[in-house]
Amino acid sequence: MDSTLAAISLLLFSLFSMVYASTIGVQYISKLLQIQERERAPPSFQVAAARGVLHRLLPSHSSAFEFRIISKEKCGGEGACFIINNHPSSYKSGAPEILISGVTGVEVLAGLHWYLKYWCGSHISWQKTGGAQLFSIPPLGSLPPVQDGGILVQRPIPWNYYQNAVTSSYTFAWWDWERWEQEIDWMALQGINLPLAFTGQETIWRKVFQKFNITNSDLDDFFGGPAFLAWSRMGNLHGWGGPLPESWFDGQLTLQKKILARMYELGMTPVLPAFSGNVPAAFKDMFPSAKITRLGNWFSVKRNPKWCCTYLLDATDPLFIEIGRTFIEEQLKEYGRTSHIYNCDTFDENTPPVDDPGYISSLGAAIFSGMQSGDDNAMWLMQGWLFSYDPFWRPPQMKALLHSVPLGKLVVLDLYAEVKPIWISSEQFYGVPYIWCMLHNFAGNIEMYGILDAIASGPIEALTSENSTMVGIGMSMEGIEQNPIVYDLMSEMAFQHKKVDVKAWIELYIARRYGRSSPLIRDAWNILYHTIYNCTDEAYDKNRDVIVAFPDVNPSLISSPLEMYPHNGKPTSRRAVLREKTNAYEQPHLWYSTSEVIKALELFIASGNELSASNTYSYDLVDLTRQSLAKYANELFLKIIDAYKFKDVDKVTSLSQKFLDLVEDMETLLACHDGFLLGPWLESAKQLAQNEEEEKQFEWNARTQITMWFDNTEEEASLLRDYGNKYWSGLLRDYYGPRAAIYFKILIESVENGEDFKLDKWRREWIKLTNNWQSSRKLFPVKSSGNAVSISRSLYNKYLRSES
């Protein structure tokens, strides 16, 4: 451990010698920072809340730590910090051993986490991804001291943002207070101080619209169902999965009040929603002269008016500001306070009707006026996703929107900065403050993926760039509870002042995550760092593996055979390629050598004797085996298509059965760890229900989001099918396997009968299967079973040994 501690010392020396790196952007938001500092919860409240987190995390060591709230002046600069000291009374028996001070409860807990990571060798992750590794922490009375002068760590930038507008549906949809409390604990330990707080807003909206003579029954087809609220809030759809039962409104508002109370107690700055212009259909009848536009179709198969084509109130209409003010006021009335930051994304996947910069400027000014009329100190937080994908937003239009609000009153989330940073191409958002964000995940898909080098350097490059307007760092993933290494490093960047040496950082990460290290596991992670976690192709990583996103396409349109991709003149891996000749599917994303990753898996399996007792190791082993088998399945599928084109019915039959056997084997693998189970998702949905009808509705919502997602006909699947796919035990055996079996059955019939592939028959049968599955009430396990090491080894020998 001495060499590890020496490495830590070198790592920390470069960090702690840095001073607070204020930017132009921070100066622009300084007034609001001062207001928030004055309005923060009293120090005693923050300390009590922080001690509650400590007790839930490490009850055996509660007495070993003392927490204190300090002023920013104690940090030696303008920014927030935490300070770790040996406790003055640590020499006394039973006295606290470590004193941790911070500007807020969040900084205190970030300091606790830092100490546990770098002095005790522990690791904290989401429960589904292995949970916390705390057995490396020495017993009470034996905690390692820090250096005599203490350790001071400053934030280089004020804000550490968390969430995406759709995380509330892809991950949080069914959470109760117990799960929310765990997440808020995790946020604080990671140093997150700027989270979205969107829960329960539908109850507020009902009160707002009642003031405009809109009844609750008018809103039944306005709000989406529990698993689709994110998109009804954004005006993408309405009514899908609904209507919401009365119990939902009451329960979610109560939950939101608990969430906000805890966030405020810890010194966080929760971001509340603001009015974006989305109004119910009844509003148009109630106010016929209002400037209301019916938006276009958003992924509905047949433009079904039951779900599509929502109504948007023009921001220049006087009613817009009135509704915006009322919504802010109702939140203040219900919650009792605010942090003054409001999220609004009027133009997220909703393009303005005209591109005149003057008009766009008037829209932006009106949107902000709606906030400011309800809160004099309001600040608008806007996702910058629209600037990444919509060609409408050319420089004149972008400038018009960004400059429509007083400087310092608008902050933009550079949502996908680790891949497509807008701050560079927009001259730092044309002078407007922004937050450097890592998007990383789409729809909560399960895929080992990341760009560690970009995470370790990108925020620092933005922070230290000339005339930087950066004011924060953030994580804006659509779904959580995957790729723990990515989120561990990204969270730490909120306290880093220099680029991180990723190779050295990973060596420490391995020891922390598993409680120990070894040459084999280090070699395995070195491979993963240079392959899976080194994606540089700038492609969107939406998981389109064949198993979880089966191609809905005629097999004749799929190119084969597999291609060999040379490296330095030598073929190093087979890459599964579905060449797109139609828009019916997306090809699976592959950016690394599969044979190299299989070598990493070999090393992981060989480490089983040493690490099998570690839950974090078990999660990583199952995930890596799953990843390797999933890419193997993509190749196997193409071999089936190859055999089909040669009319080799025996080979099509045997390979198809091999594919189905593989799906069944992966089902067994995923059942080995709680992080890969369907059961908890469905059961958590049902547990929020108050009666059987609500149970059916909530379970249908949960099942639909991860399969068909949106509407379909008997012969035309949803345009969003499989967008929310998951590698979960239960889903493979009960849905993905039977779906693949239908395709292969029709494929074999096609060869046997000398006919073209009956695409319509395939679609009718798998859509029927899907719709039946969505309405099923079948139960699935909520606890894992099976030995991860032995099953991974068996599947490696069965499928992958010859591939390495």
C-alpha positions in Angstrom: 0.0 0.0 0.0 3.0 2.3 0.4 3.4 2.7 -3.3 -0.2 3.5 -3.6 0.0 6.2 -1.0 3.1 7.6 -2.7 1.2 7.9 -5.9 -1.7 9.6 -4.1 0.7 12.1 -2.6 2.0 13.0 -6.0 -1.5 13.2 -7.4 -2.6 15.4 -4.5 0.4 17.7 -4.5 -0.3 19.0 -8.0 -3.9 19.5 -7.0 -3.7 21.3 -3.7 -1.1 23.8 -4.9 -3.7 25.3 -7.3 -5.7 28.4 -6.5 -9.3 29.0 -7.4 -9.7 29.5 -11.1 -12.4 32.1 -11.5 -13.6 32.8 -15.0 -15.4 35.6 -16.7 -18.5 33.5 -16.5 -18.2 33.2 -12.7 -18.1 36.9 -12.5 -21.3 37.2 -14.4 -23.2 34.9 -12.0 -21.5 36.3 -8.8 -24.6 38.2 -7.7 -26.8 35.1 -7.6 -24.0 33.1 -5.9 -24.0 35.7 -3.1 -27.8 35.6 -2.8 -27.7 31.8 -2.6 -25.0 31.9 0.1 -27.1 34.2 2.2 -30.2 32.0 1.9 -28.5 28.7 2.6 -29.6 26.5 5.4 -28.1 27.3 8.8 -24.7 25.5 9.5 -26.3 23.3 12.2 -28.9 22.0 9.7 -26.2 21.2 7.1 -24.0 19.5 9.7 -26.9 17.4 10.9 -27.8 16.4 7.3 -24.2 15.5 6.5 -24.0 13.4 9.7 -27.2 11.6 8.6 -25.4 10.6 5.3 -22.4 9.4 7.3 -24.5 7.3 9.5 -26.3 5.7 6.6 -23.0 5.0 4.8 -20.7 4.0 7.6 -22.6 3.7 10.9 -19.7 1.9 12.5 -17.5 5.0 12.1 -19.9 7.8 12.9 -18.0 8.8 16.0 -14.7 8.9 14.1 -15.5 12.1 12.2 -16.4 15.6 13.1 -18.0 18.0 10.6 -17.9 21.8 10.5 -19.3 24.4 8.1 -16.8 27.2 7.3 -16.8 30.5 5.4 -15.3 30.8 1.9 -12.6 32.9 3.4 -11.2 29.9 5.1 -10.6 28.4 1.7 -8.0 30.9 0.8 -9.8 32.3 -2.1 -13.2 33.0 -3.7 -14.4 29.4 -4.2 -15.9 26.7 -2.1 -13.6 24.0 -0.6 -13.3 21.2 1.9 -10.5 20.8 4.4 -9.4 17.5 6.0 -7.5 17.7 9.3 -6.5 15.3 12.0 -8.9 16.0 14.9 -7.2 17.9 17.7 -8.5 15.4 20.2 -7.7 12.3 18.2 -5.1 11.2 20.7 -7.9 10.7 23.3 -9.6 7.3 23.4 -13.1 7.4 21.8 -12.6 11.0 20.5 -13.1 11.8 16.8 -10.1 11.0 14.6 -10.7 13.2 11.5 -12.1 16.7 11.2 -13.7 17.6 7.9 -14.7 21.2 7.2 -16.5 22.6 4.2 -18.4 25.6 2.9 -21.6 23.6 2.7 -22.8 20.2 3.7 -22.0 19.0 0.2 -18.4 20.1 0.4 -18.1 18.4 3.8 -19.4 15.1 2.4 -17.2 15.4 -0.7 -14.3 15.8 1.7 -15.5 12.6 3.5 -15.6 10.8 0.2 -12.2 12.1 -0.7 -10.7 10.9 2.5 -12.3 7.5 2.3 -11.1 7.1 -1.3 -7.5 8.3 -1.0 -6.6 7.5 2.6 -8.7 4.4 3.2 -8.8 2.9 -0.3 -12.6 2.7 -0.4 -15.1 3.1 -3.3 -18.7 4.3 -3.5 -20.9 3.4 -6.4 -24.6 3.0 -7.1 -26.0 -0.1 -5.4 -26.9 -1.7 -8.8 -23.3 -1.3 -10.1 -21.8 -3.0 -7.0 -22.4 -0.6 -4.2 -19.8 0.7 -1.8 -16.6 -1.1 -1.1 -15.9 -0.2 2.5 -14.1 -3.2 4.0 -10.8 -1.6 3.2 -11.5 1.1 5.9 -9.5 0.4 9.0 -11.4 -0.2 12.3 -12.5 2.6 14.6 -9.5 4.1 16.4 -7.1 3.2 13.6 -8.0 5.6 10.8 -5.0 6.8 8.9 -4.0 10.4 9.7 -3.5 13.1 7.0 -0.4 15.3 6.9 0.0 17.7 9.8 -0.9 20.8 7.9 -4.2 19.2 6.6 -5.5 18.9 3.1 -7.4 21.7 1.4 -9.3 21.0 -1.9 -11.0 23.9 -3.7 -13.6 23.7 -6.3 -12.1 25.3 -9.5 -15.6 26.3 -10.6 -18.8 26.9 -8.5 -21.3 24.4 -9.8 -21.5 20.6 -10.2 -24.6 19.9 -12.2 -26.5 16.6 -12.3 -29.3 15.0 -14.5 -31.0 15.3 -17.8 -34.6 16.3 -18.5 -35.4 12.7 -19.3 -33.5 11.0 -16.4 -36.6 11.5 -14.4 -38.4 9.0 -16.6 -35.6 6.6 -17.7 -34.3 6.1 -14.2 -36.3 7.9 -11.5 -39.8 7.1 -12.6 -40.7 4.6 -9.9 -38.5 5.8 -7.0 -39.8 6.1 -3.5 -38.3 8.2 -0.7 -35.9 5.4 0.4 -34.3 5.3 -3.1 -34.3 9.1 -3.4 -32.5 9.4 -0.1 -29.8 7.0 -1.3 -29.4 9.1 -4.5 -29.2 12.4 -2.7 -26.6 10.8 -0.4 -24.6 9.7 -3.4 -24.9 13.2 -5.0 -23.5 14.9 -1.9 -20.6 12.5 -1.6 -19.8 13.2 -5.3 -19.9 16.9 -4.7 -23.0 17.5 -6.8 -24.6 20.8 -5.8 -26.8 21.7 -8.8 -29.3 18.9 -9.4 -32.6 19.1 -11.3 -35.7 18.7 -9.0 -38.6 17.9 -11.4 -40.7 15.4 -9.3 -44.3 16.3 -8.6 -44.6 19.2 -10.9 -47.9 18.0 -12.5 -49.6 18.8 -9.2 -48.4 22.3 -9.4 -49.5 22.5 -13.1 -53.0 21.5 -12.1 -53.2 24.4 -9.7 -51.8 26.8 -12.3 -54.2 25.8 -15.1 -57.2 25.9 -12.7 -56.5 29.6 -12.4 -57.0 29.8 -16.2 -60.3 27.8 -16.0 -58.8 24.5 -17.2 -60.3 21.6 -15.3 -58.5 18.5 -14.0 -60.5 16.4 -16.6 -59.1 18.7 -19.3 -55.6 17.7 -18.2 -56.2 13.9 -18.3 -54.9 13.7 -21.9 -52.3 16.4 -21.3 -50.0 14.6 -18.9 -48.2 11.5 -20.0 -48.2 8.3 -18.0 -45.7 7.9 -15.1 -42.9 6.4 -17.4 -43.4 9.1 -20.1 -43.8 12.3 -18.1 -40.4 13.7 -19.3 -41.7 13.9 -22.9 -45.2 15.3 -22.0 -43.4 18.0 -20.0 -41.3 18.9 -23.0 -44.4 19.0 -25.3 -43.3 16.0 -27.4 -46.4 13.9 -26.7 -49.5 14.0 -24.6 -51.7 11.4 -22.9 -49.4 8.4 -23.7 -49.5 6.0 -20.8 -52.0 8.1 -18.9 -54.2 9.4 -17.4 -52.4 9.9 -14.1 -54.5 8.6 -11.1 -55.3 11.0 -8.3 -53.0 9.1 -6.0 -50.0 9.9 -8.2 -50.4 13.7 -7.8 -50.6 13.5 -4.0 -47.8 11.0 -3.6 -45.4 12.7 -6.0 -45.9 16.2 -4.5 -45.2 14.8 -1.0 -42.1 13.1 -2.4 -40.9 16.3 -4.0 -41.1 18.2 -0.7 -38.9 15.6 0.9 -36.4 15.7 -1.9 -36.2 19.5 -1.8 -36.0 19.7 2.0 -33.0 17.3 2.0 -31.3 19.1 -0.9 -31.6 22.4 0.9 -30.5 20.9 4.2 -27.2 19.8 2.5 -26.6 23.2 0.9 -27.5 22.1 -2.6 -29.1 24.4 -5.2 -32.0 22.4 -6.7 -33.2 23.5 -10.1 -36.9 23.8 -10.5 -38.9 23.7 -13.8 -40.3 26.8 -15.6 -43.0 27.3 -18.2 -41.9 26.5 -21.7 -45.1 27.2 -23.5 -46.6 23.7 -23.5 -50.4 24.0 -23.0 -53.3 21.5 -23.0 -55.7 21.3 -26.0 -58.5 22.9 -23.9 -56.5 26.0 -23.6 -57.0 26.8 -27.3 -60.7 26.7 -26.8 -60.6 28.7 -23.7 -58.5 31.4 -25.2 -59.3 31.4 -29.0 -57.4 34.6 -29.7 -54.1 33.4 -28.1 -51.1 32.7 -30.3 -51.2 28.9 -30.1 -49.5 26.6 -32.6 -50.1 22.9 -33.0 -46.7 21.3 -33.2 -45.8 18.6 -35.7 -45.7 14.9 -35.2 -43.0 13.6 -32.8 -42.5 9.9 -33.7 -46.1 8.8 -33.6 -46.6 6.1 -36.3 -49.8 7.5 -37.9 -49.8 11.0 -36.4 -52.4 9.7 -33.9 -54.0 12.9 -32.4 -54.5 11.0 -29.1 -50.8 11.2 -28.5 -49.1 13.5 -31.0 -49.0 17.1 -32.1 -49.1 19.1 -28.8 -50.0 22.8 -28.4 -47.4 25.5 -27.9 -48.2 29.0 -26.7 -46.1 31.6 -28.5 -43.8 33.3 -26.0 -44.7 36.7 -27.4 -48.4 36.2 -26.3 -49.2 38.1 -23.1 -50.6 34.9 -21.6 -47.1 33.4 -21.7 -45.6 35.7 -19.1 -48.8 35.4 -17.0 -48.6 31.6 -16.9 -44.9 31.7 -16.4 -45.3 34.0 -13.4 -48.1 31.9 -11.9 -46.1 28.7 -12.2 -43.2 30.2 -10.3 -45.4 31.7 -7.7 -47.3 28.4 -7.1 -44.0 26.6 -6.6 -42.8 29.2 -4.1 -46.2 28.9 -2.3 -46.0 25.1 -2.2 -42.3 24.6 -1.4 -41.7 27.8 0.7 -38.5 28.7 -1.0 -36.4 28.5 -4.2 -32.8 28.5 -5.3 -33.7 31.0 -8.1 -32.5 28.7 -11.0 -35.2 27.4 -13.4 -34.9 25.0 -16.3 -36.8 25.7 -19.5 -36.3 24.1 -22.9 -38.9 25.5 -25.2 -36.9 24.6 -28.3 -35.7 21.1 -27.4 -36.8 19.1 -30.4 -39.3 22.0 -31.2 -37.9 24.3 -33.8 -39.2 27.9 -33.9 -41.6 28.6 -36.8 -39.3 31.3 -38.4 -35.6 31.9 -38.3 -35.7 35.7 -38.0 -33.2 36.7 -35.3 -35.4 39.5 -34.1 -38.3 37.1 -33.5 -36.1 34.6 -31.8 -34.7 37.3 -29.5 -38.3 38.3 -28.6 -39.1 34.7 -27.8 -36.1 34.3 -25.5 -36.8 37.6 -23.7 -40.5 36.6 -23.1 -39.5 33.2 -21.8 -37.2 34.8 -19.2 -39.7 37.4 -18.3 -42.1 34.7 -17.3 -39.6 33.5 -14.8 -38.4 36.9 -13.6 -42.0 38.1 -13.1 -42.4 35.4 -10.5 -38.9 35.7 -9.0 -36.8 38.9 -9.3 -33.6 36.9 -8.9 -34.5 34.2 -11.5 -31.8 32.6 -13.7 -32.6 30.5 -16.7 -30.8 27.2 -17.1 -31.2 25.8 -20.6 -30.0 22.6 -22.2 -27.8 23.2 -25.2 -28.8 20.0 -26.9 -30.7 21.9 -29.6 -27.4 23.4 -30.8 -25.9 19.9 -31.3 -28.5 18.4 -33.6 -30.7 21.0 -35.1 -29.3 22.8 -38.2 -31.8 25.6 -37.6 -29.5 27.1 -35.0 -26.9 28.8 -37.1 -24.8 31.6 -35.5 -27.3 34.4 -36.0 -30.1 32.4 -34.5 -28.0 31.1 -31.7 -26.7 34.6 -30.8 -30.2 36.0 -30.9 -31.5 33.4 -28.3 -28.4 33.6 -26.1 -28.3 37.4 -26.1 -32.1 37.8 -25.5 -31.5 37.5 -21.7 -29.4 39.9 -19.6 -25.9 38.7 -19.2 -25.5 36.5 -16.1 -29.2 35.5 -16.2 -28.9 32.6 -18.6 -26.6 29.5 -18.2 -26.4 26.9 -21.0 -25.6 23.3 -20.5 -23.1 22.2 -23.1 -24.8 18.8 -22.9 -22.6 16.6 -25.0 -19.2 18.3 -24.4 -17.2 15.1 -24.1 -18.0 14.3 -27.8 -19.3 17.4 -29.5 -18.3 20.5 -27.4 -20.3 23.5 -28.5 -18.2 25.9 -26.4 -15.4 25.7 -28.9 -17.4 26.3 -32.1 -19.6 29.0 -30.5 -16.8 31.1 -29.1 -17.8 30.0 -25.6 -21.5 30.4 -26.3 -20.9 34.0 -27.5 -20.0 35.2 -24.1 -22.8 33.5 -22.1 -22.0 31.3 -19.0 -22.1 27.6 -19.6 -21.6 24.3 -17.8 -19.3 21.6 -19.4 -21.4 18.4 -19.4 -20.9 14.7 -20.1 -23.9 13.1 -21.7 -22.5 9.6 -22.1 -25.7 7.5 -21.8 -28.8 7.4 -23.9 -32.1 6.0 -22.5 -30.4 4.0 -19.7 -29.1 1.5 -22.3 -26.6 -1.0 -20.8 -23.3 -0.8 -22.8 -19.7 -0.6 -21.6 -18.6 2.7 -23.2 -16.8 5.9 -22.4 -14.1 8.4 -23.3 -12.0 8.6 -20.2 -9.3 10.8 -21.8 -11.9 13.4 -22.9 -13.4 13.4 -19.4 -10.0 13.8 -17.8 -8.9 16.7 -20.0 -12.0 18.4 -21.6 -13.2 20.3 -18.5 -9.7 21.6 -17.8 -9.2 22.8 -21.4 -12.5 24.6 -21.2 -11.8 26.1 -17.8 -8.3 27.4 -18.7 -9.2 28.6 -22.2 -8.9 32.3 -23.0 -11.9 34.3 -21.9 -13.6 31.2 -20.5 -17.3 31.6 -19.6 -17.5 28.2 -17.9 -19.3 28.2 -14.6 -19.6 24.5 -13.8 -19.1 20.9 -14.7 -21.9 18.4 -15.0 -23.3 14.9 -15.8 -26.3 15.0 -18.1 -26.8 11.3 -18.8 -30.3 10.1 -19.8 -30.0 7.1 -17.5 -27.7 6.1 -14.6 -26.5 2.9 -12.9 -24.0 1.8 -15.5 -20.3 2.3 -16.2 -19.3 3.3 -12.7 -15.7 4.1 -13.7 -17.0 6.9 -16.0 -19.0 8.5 -13.3 -16.3 8.1 -10.6 -13.8 10.0 -12.8 -16.3 12.6 -14.0 -17.5 13.4 -10.4 -13.9 13.9 -9.4 -13.3 16.4 -12.2 -15.4 18.9 -10.2 -12.4 19.2 -7.8 -9.6 18.8 -10.3 -7.5 21.9 -11.5 -5.3 20.0 -13.9 -5.7 17.2 -16.4 -5.7 13.8 -14.8 -3.2 11.1 -15.7 -5.9 8.5 -16.5 -3.5 5.5 -16.4 -2.3 6.3 -12.9 -5.9 7.1 -11.8 -7.2 3.8 -13.0 -4.5 1.9 -11.0 -5.9 3.6 -7.9 -9.4 3.0 -9.0 -8.9 -0.7 -9.3 -7.6 -1.0 -5.7 -10.4 1.1 -4.4 -13.2 -0.6 -6.3 -12.2 -4.1 -5.4 -10.4 -3.5 -2.1 -7.2 -4.9 -3.6 -5.4 -5.1 -6.8 -3.3 -7.7 -8.8 -1.2 -7.8 -12.0 -4.0 -9.6 -13.8 -6.8 -7.2 -13.1 -4.5 -4.2 -13.8 -3.6 -5.7 -17.2 -7.3 -6.2 -17.9 -8.2 -2.7 -17.0 -5.3 -1.4 -19.1 -6.9 -3.1 -22.1 -10.3 -1.7 -21.3 -8.9 1.8 -21.0 -7.5 1.6 -24.5 -10.5 -0.1 -26.1 -14.0 0.1 -24.6 -13.2 3.3 -22.7 -11.4 5.0 -25.6 -14.2 5.7 -28.0 -13.1 8.5 -30.4 -15.4 8.1 -33.4 -17.8 10.7 -32.2 -20.8 8.4 -32.8 -23.9 8.5 -30.6 -23.7 5.4 -28.4 -27.3 4.3 -28.5 -27.1 0.5 -28.0 -28.3 -1.2 -31.1 -27.0 -4.7 -30.5 -29.0 -7.3 -32.4 -30.2 -9.0 -29.2 -31.8 -5.9 -27.7 -32.6 -4.0 -30.9 -33.4 -6.7 -33.4 -33.2 -5.4 -37.0 -36.7 -4.8 -38.4 -35.5 -5.2 -42.0 -35.6 -7.6 -44.9 -32.4 -9.8 -44.6 -31.5 -9.1 -48.2 -30.7 -5.5 -47.2 -28.1 -6.6 -44.7 -24.6 -6.7 -46.0 -22.4 -9.7 -45.3 -20.0 -11.4 -44.9 -18.1 -9.9 -41.9 -15.3 -7.6 -42.8 -11.8 -7.7 -41.5 -10.4 -4.4 -40.2 -6.6 -4.2 -40.4 -4.4 -2.4 -37.8 -0.9 -1.7 -38.9 -1.4 -3.9 -41.8 -2.6 -6.9 -39.7 -6.3 -8.0 -39.2 -6.9 -7.7 -35.5 -10.7 -8.1 -35.1 -13.9 -9.0 -36.8 -16.4 -6.2 -36.7 -20.1 -6.8 -37.0 -21.4 -4.4 -39.6 -25.0 -4.0 -40.7 -24.7 -1.7 -43.7 -27.6 0.7 -43.8 -29.4 0.5 -47.2 -32.7 1.6 -45.5 -33.7 3.7 -42.5 -35.3 0.6 -40.9 -32.5 0.1 -38.4 -29.3 1.5 -37.0 -26.2 -0.5 -37.2 -24.6 -1.7 -33.9 -21.9 0.6 -32.7 -18.4 -0.9 -32.5 -15.3 1.2 -31.9 -12.8 -1.3 -30.5 -11.1 -4.6 -31.2 -13.3 -7.4 -29.8 -10.4 -9.8 -29.6 -8.6 -7.4 -27.3 -11.6 -7.1 -25.0 -12.0 -10.9 -24.9 -8.4 -11.0 -23.7 -9.4 -8.5 -20.9 -12.2 -10.9 -20.0 -9.8 -13.8 -19.8 -7.8 -11.8 -17.3 -10.9 -10.9 -15.3 -12.0 -14.5 -15.1 -8.5 -15.5 -14.0 -8.8 -13.0 -11.2 -11.9 -14.7 -9.8 -10.1 -16.7 -7.1 -8.8 -13.5 -5.5 -11.8 -11.2 -6.1 -14.9 -13.4 -6.2 -16.1 -12.2 -2.8 -16.3 -8.6 -4.1 -19.7 -7.4 -5.3 -18.1 -4.7 -7.4 -15.9 -7.3 -9.1 -19.0 -9.5 -9.7 -20.8 -6.6 -11.4 -17.8 -5.8 -13.6 -17.3 -9.4 -14.5 -20.9 -10.0 -15.5 -20.9 -6.7 -17.5 -17.8 -7.5 -19.3 -18.9 -11.0 -20.2 -22.3 -9.6 -21.3 -20.5 -7.0 -23.5 -18.3 -9.6 -25.1 -21.2 -12.0 -25.8 -23.4 -9.2 -27.1 -20.8 -8.3 -29.8 -20.3 -12.0 -30.5 -24.1 -12.2 -31.1 -23.9 -9.4 -33.6 -21.3 -11.4 -35.6 -23.3 -14.6 -35.2 -26.4 -12.9 -36.6 -24.5 -11.8 -39.7 -23.3 -15.4 -40.2 -27.0 -16.5 -40.2 -27.8 -13.8 -42.8 -24.8 -15.1 -44.9 -26.1 -18.6 -44.7 -29.6 -17.4 -45.7 -28.2 -15.7 -48.8 -26.5 -19.0 -49.8 -29.9 -20.8 -49.2 -28.1 -23.1 -46.8 -31.1 -24.1 -44.7 -29.2 -26.5 -42.4 -26.7 -23.8 -41.5 -29.4 -21.2 -41.0 -31.2 -23.6 -38.7 -28.1 -24.6 -36.7 -26.8 -21.0 -36.3 -30.2 -19.6 -35.5 -30.5 -22.2 -32.7 -27.0 -21.2 -31.5 -28.1 -17.6 -31.4 -31.2 -18.5 -29.3 -29.0 -20.7 -27.0 -26.7 -17.7 -26.5 -29.6 -15.5 -25.5 -30.7 -18.1 -23.0 -27.2 -18.4 -21.6 -26.9 -14.6 -21.3 -30.2 -14.7 -19.4 -28.5 -17.0 -16.9 -25.4 -14.8 -16.7 -27.4 -11.6 -16.1 -29.3 -13.3 -13.3 -26.1 -13.5 -11.3 -26.1 -9.9 -10.3 -28.9 -7.6 -8.9 -27.8 -4.8 -11.3 -29.1 -6.8 -14.3 -32.6 -7.8 -13.3 -35.9 -6.9 -14.8 -37.9 -7.7 -11.6 -36.9 -4.6 -9.6 -38.0 -2.2 -12.4 -41.4 -3.8 -12.6 -41.9 -4.3 -8.9 -40.9 -0.7 -8.0 -43.6 0.5 -10.5 -46.3 -1.7 -8.9 -45.3 -0.7 -5.4 -46.3 2.9 -6.1 -49.8 1.8 -7.1 -52.8 2.1 -4.7 -55.0 -0.5 -6.3 -55.0 -3.2 -8.9 -56.0 -0.9 -11.8 -53.1 1.4 -11.0 -50.8 -1.6 -10.8 -51.8 -2.7 -14.3 -51.3 0.8 -15.6 -47.9 1.4 -14.0 -46.6 -2.0 -15.0 -47.8 -1.4 -18.6 -45.9 1.9 -18.5 -42.7 0.2 -17.2 -42.9 -2.6 -19.7 -43.7 -0.3 -22.7 -40.8 2.1 -22.1 -38.2 -0.6 -22.4 -39.7 -2.3 -25.4 -42.1 -0.6 -28.0 -41.8 2.8 -26.2 -44.5 4.6 -28.3 -47.6 3.7 -30.4 -47.8 1.1 -33.1 -50.2 -0.5 -35.5 -50.6 -4.2 -36.2 -48.1 -4.1 -39.0 -46.0 -1.0 -38.2 -43.8 -0.9 -35.1 -43.2 2.2 -33.0 -40.6 4.6 -34.4 -38.9 4.5 -31.0 -39.0 0.7 -30.5 -36.1 -0.6 -28.5 -34.8 3.0 -27.7 -35.0 2.2 -24.0 -33.6 -1.4 -24.4 -32.0 -3.1 -21.4 -29.8 -6.1 -20.9 -31.9 -7.4 -18.0 -32.4 -11.0 -16.9 -36.1 -11.7 -17.5 -36.2 -9.5 -20.6 -33.9 -11.8 -22.6 -35.8 -15.1 -21.9 -39.3 -13.6 -21.9 -39.1 -11.1 -24.8 -35.8 -10.8 -26.7 -35.3 -14.5 -27.2 -38.9 -15.2 -28.4 -38.7 -12.2 -30.7 -35.5 -13.4 -32.4 -37.1 -16.9 -32.7 -40.0 -15.4 -34.7 -37.5 -13.9 -37.2 -35.5 -17.0 -37.5 -38.6 -19.2 -38.0 -39.7 -17.0 -40.9 -36.2 -16.9 -42.2 -36.0 -20.7 -42.3 -39.4 -21.0 -43.9 -38.2 -18.6 -46.6 -35.3 -20.8 -47.5 -37.2 -24.0 -47.3 -40.0 -22.8 -49.5 -37.8 -20.8 -51.9 -39.7 -17.6 -51.1 -38.8 -14.1 -50.3 -38.6 -13.2 -46.6 -42.2 -12.4 -45.4 -41.5 -9.1 -43.8 -45.1 -8.3 -43.1 -45.6 -11.6 -41.4 -42.6 -11.0 -39.2 -43.8 -7.6 -38.2 -47.3 -8.8 -37.4 -46.0 -11.6 -35.2 -43.4 -9.7 -33.3 -45.6 -6.6 -32.8 -48.3 -9.0 -31.4 -45.7 -10.6 -29.1 -44.6 -7.2 -27.9 -48.1 -5.8 -27.3 -49.0 -9.0 -25.4 -45.8 -8.7 -23.3 -46.5 -5.1 -22.5 -49.9 -6.1 -20.9 -48.5 -9.3 -19.2 -48.5 -9.5 -15.4 -45.8 -12.2 -15.2 -43.6 -11.9 -12.1 -39.8 -11.8 -12.3 -37.1 -12.3 -9.6 -35.9 -9.3 -7.7 -32.8 -11.0 -6.3 -29.9 -12.5 -8.2 -28.9 -16.1 -8.2 -25.9 -18.0 -9.6 -22.1 -17.8 -9.4 -20.8 -15.0 -11.7 -17.3 -16.4 -11.9 -18.2 -20.0 -12.9 -20.9 -18.9 -15.3 -18.7 -16.3 -17.0 -15.9 -18.9 -17.3 -18.3 -21.5 -18.8 -19.7 -19.0 -21.4 -16.2 -17.8 -22.3 -15.2 -21.4 -23.0 -18.4 -22.1 -24.9 -18.5 -19.0 -27.2 -15.4 -16.8 -26.9 -12.2 -18.9 -26.4 -11.6 -19.3 -30.1 -12.3 -15.6 -30.7 -9.4 -14.1 -28.7 
